[in-house]
Amino acid sequence: MSDKASGTGDFTSLDHIIIAVKDLPAAEAAYTTIFGRAPSWRGIHPGRGTGNVLYRLENTYVEVMGVVGEGPGADDLTRRLNERGEGLYGIVLGVSDAAKVSETLKARGFPAGDAVSGSGRDEITGQTRHWNLMAMPAEATRGLFMLGIEHLDPADSLPKAPLLDGLGEAETISACDHVVVMTADGDAMKTLFSDTFGIRLALDQTRPEWGVRQLFYRLGGATIEIVQSLDPAKAPKADNYMGLAWTVSDIAATQKRLATAGFDVSEVRKGRKPGTAVCTIRDKTSGVPTLLVGPA
């Protein structure tokens, strides 16, 4: 199997998910309750005007990001919030060598940016983390915000988000089950993710009873689900990130905990995937459609 087909040496994980928010302290309070976990990190991007709260889960970490000052990052985020409001901003894909992956993608005709160093500082401890970023231009990703990242510090420099006092693993969120992307052109997305990025396509299925075609890409224990409506009239005007699904081990206990905490949570119902149960968090998610998935 070729390097291109297998993805070897290219993208290794869904490194993290970025959620754009207007009120960072309020979003931190909400997501701390949703996850049942305290943040792994509260930080700033020096010179960029943005701050973040990070929650490391089993297979990815979540970055809740807001404006905290002035800088190019704050300008970009403010523009996004003004145009679209709060919500799922983008995804960042892990790489082992950003410079190498950049050259590999360029050889495939994808205009990847050169590897650029970056850093973040924890406001409480003063600890700094370092990385190399690889830009992925929106005009080449069908308008989706994506980056490649190579971490330069040990994995434990961002520890797993600790459980809140009095909670056990069973009633908290442990991992990301999947990210949902809506597209008007499933074939174009398949070319991007399969041929250009070399990410493993686990399933390509058409479900007339649901009115959709679904592409499932598995990456580092998480899934990127790309959905195309079979009705052209329902196709989005632009490809976009639609929502997130989180993994829980006891969905009834988690649903009850969130309802007790004042969240608008649906009843637990049978999931589309055999052997699963799901429920929906309807509010306080910073504009992100949110599903909990657990064993039936």
C-alpha positions, 0 to 999 in steps of 0.5 A, a space after each residue: 500500500 502506498 504512503 498516500 493511500 495508508 496515510 502513514 506519516 501524514 495525519 495521526 489524530 484529531 488533535 483538537 476541536 475549537 469552539 468559538 465563544 463570545 464570553 469565555 468565562 461563561 463558556 468555561 462554566 458551561 463546558 466544565 459542567 457538561 464534561 463533568 471535568 475541570 479544565 486541563 489548561 487556561 491559557 493565552 496566545 501571546 501577541 494574538 489577543 485570544 485566550 482559551 480553556 482546554 479540556 483533554 479527553 481520551 482521544 482529543 482535546 477541546 479548545 474553547 476560545 475567546 477574545 481577551 485582548 488585541 491582535 491578529 487572532 482576536 481580529 480573526 475570531 471577532 470577524 467569525 463571531 460577527 459573521 456566524 455567531 458562536 459555534 464550532 470553529 474548526 478542527 486541528 489534525 495531529 501530525 508527527 512532522 509538520 514540515 514533512 507533511 507540508 511538503 507531502 501535501 504540496 507534492 499532491 497539489 495541496 497548497 499547505 503552508 510551511 511549518 510555523 512555530 507557536 506557543 501558549 502560556 497557562 495563565 495560572 502556572 506560567 507553563 508554556 507549551 510549544 508546537 509547529 503549525 501548518 496552515 491549510 488554506 480555506 480555499 483548498 478545504 472547501 471553506 472549512 477551518 483546519 490546521 495541522 499541528 506537531 506538538 513539541 512538548 511531552 503529552 503530559 504537558 496537557 494533562 487529562 481534564 480531572 473529574 469534578 469533586 463527587 463525580 465518577 467516570 460513568 456520569 462524565 464525558 470521556 471522549 469525542 465520538 464524532 464531529 459532523 461536517 455538512 457538505 454539498 459535494 460528498 465526492 469532493 470531500 472524499 477526494 480531499 480527505 481520502 486522496 489528499 489527506 490520506 485519512 482512512 475511510 471507514 464507511 461510505 454509505 447512502 441512506 435514502 430513508 434518512 435522505 443522506 450520504 455519509 462518509 466516516 473517517 477514522 483518525 486516532 480513535 475519533 470519527 469525522 462524519 461528513 454528511 451530504 443531503 440527497 436532496 440538492 435543495 437541502 444542500 448547504 450554501 457552504 460546507 460547514 461544521 454542524 455539531 459534536 457527539 460525545 462518548 459517555 459510559 452511562 448515558 442515563 446517569 449523565 443525562 440526569 446529572 445535566 438535567 439536575 444542573 439546569 441544562 435542557 436535555 432530551 430524554 434518552 432514546 435509541 441511537 442509529 448505531 446498533 447497541 447505542 443510546 443517545 440524548 441531546 443537549 439543547 442549550 448552553 453549548 455555545 451554539 454547537 448542536 450536541 449529542 451524547 452517545 453511550 451503550 444502550 
